[in-house]
């Protein structure tokens, strides 16, 4: 969940929602754990990805913003129920970070605290053992509640030892601003 005027926006990796076309049958269950969805299940109403991701899956643009609604509750805003992180662009590195994600075979999230370092000019490297496949799209947070990345980008988000994220810079800011206005 990322703060936006509409209170309905999440950030994720573009490869989680777009692969040669927009994926269908998507749902978001904030706070999900062991089969329980304490804040309900939310579905996309709009998905924004960078055209460079849509055209050729450029790992430097593996970011999407998704607007959500809760079926049957038209007046609810996700941000009012769960709160939201602010979004940070151009974060100085190295920076202490926290990764959160749901592995493919787990009913509970994994959590790792590490230091984000540059992996070239457009990527963050996050050394976290035991953050396996399935965590793509999970938040990379610093300063407590500031979103500075999402697991994805280089090598599809990484492997069992190292995760990656695009580095939120001017392109990410432009995508966020376009999506937040929608």
JOGIFEN-V979076 format. One record per backbone hydrogen bond with DSSP energy under -0.5 kcal/mol. NH is the residue of the N-H (numbers start at 0). CO is the residue of the C=O. E is the energy in kcal/mol with one decimal. If there is no record, write none. Layout:
nh = [NH | NH]
co = [CO | CO]
e = [E | E]
This chain:
nh = [1 | 2 | 6 | 8 | 9 | 11 | 15 | 16 | 16 | 17 | 18 | 22 | 27 | 31 | 32 | 33 | 35 | 37 | 38 | 39 | 41 | 42 | 44 | 45 | 47 | 49 | 52 | 53 | 54 | 55 | 56 | 57 | 60 | 61 | 62 | 63 | 64 | 65 | 66 | 67 | 68 | 70 | 72 | 75 | 78 | 79 | 80 | 80 | 81 | 82 | 84 | 85 | 87 | 89 | 93 | 94 | 96 | 97 | 98 | 99 | 100 | 102 | 103 | 105 | 109 | 111 | 113 | 115 | 116 | 118 | 123 | 124 | 125 | 126 | 127 | 127 | 129 | 130 | 130 | 131 | 134 | 136 | 137 | 139 | 140 | 140 | 141 | 144 | 145 | 146 | 146 | 147 | 147 | 148 | 150 | 151 | 155 | 156 | 157 | 158 | 162 | 163 | 164 | 165 | 166 | 167 | 167 | 168 | 172 | 173 | 174 | 175 | 176 | 177 | 178 | 179 | 180 | 181 | 181]
co = [8 | 84 | 3 | 1 | 65 | 63 | 12 | 12 | 13 | 13 | 20 | 16 | 41 | 28 | 35 | 106 | 32 | 35 | 29 | 36 | 27 | 68 | 66 | 66 | 64 | 62 | 49 | 49 | 50 | 51 | 52 | 51 | 57 | 58 | 60 | 11 | 47 | 9 | 45 | 7 | 42 | 68 | 69 | 72 | 6 | 76 | 76 | 77 | 77 | 78 | 0 | 144 | 146 | 167 | 115 | 115 | 113 | 140 | 111 | 138 | 109 | 100 | 132 | 102 | 100 | 98 | 96 | 94 | 124 | 122 | 164 | 116 | 162 | 114 | 125 | 160 | 159 | 127 | 159 | 129 | 131 | 150 | 134 | 148 | 97 | 138 | 145 | 142 | 141 | 85 | 144 | 139 | 145 | 139 | 137 | 163 | 152 | 153 | 154 | 161 | 125 | 156 | 123 | 149 | 121 | 147 | 165 | 166 | 168 | 169 | 170 | 171 | 172 | 173 | 174 | 175 | 176 | 177 | 178]
e = [-2.7 | -3.1 | -1.0 | -0.5 | -2.2 | -2.3 | -1.5 | -0.6 | -1.4 | -2.4 | -2.5 | -2.8 | -2.8 | -1.8 | -1.9 | -3.1 | -2.0 | -0.5 | -0.9 | -2.0 | -3.1 | -2.9 | -2.7 | -1.1 | -2.9 | -0.8 | -1.4 | -2.0 | -2.4 | -1.4 | -2.7 | -1.3 | -2.3 | -1.0 | -2.1 | -2.8 | -2.1 | -2.6 | -2.9 | -2.2 | -2.1 | -0.7 | -2.3 | -1.5 | -2.8 | -0.7 | -1.0 | -0.8 | -2.8 | -1.9 | -2.2 | -1.8 | -3.0 | -3.5 | -0.7 | -1.7 | -3.3 | -2.1 | -2.9 | -1.4 | -1.8 | -0.6 | -1.9 | -1.6 | -3.1 | -2.2 | -2.3 | -3.3 | -2.0 | -2.6 | -3.3 | -3.2 | -2.9 | -0.5 | -1.0 | -1.2 | -1.8 | -0.9 | -0.6 | -0.7 | -1.2 | -3.5 | -2.2 | -2.4 | -2.7 | -0.5 | -2.4 | -1.8 | -2.1 | -3.2 | -0.6 | -2.9 | -0.5 | -1.0 | -2.7 | -2.8 | -1.5 | -2.3 | -1.5 | -2.6 | -3.2 | -1.7 | -1.4 | -0.5 | -2.7 | -1.1 | -0.7 | -0.7 | -2.5 | -2.4 | -2.1 | -2.7 | -3.0 | -2.3 | -2.5 | -3.4 | -1.3 | -0.6 | -1.0]
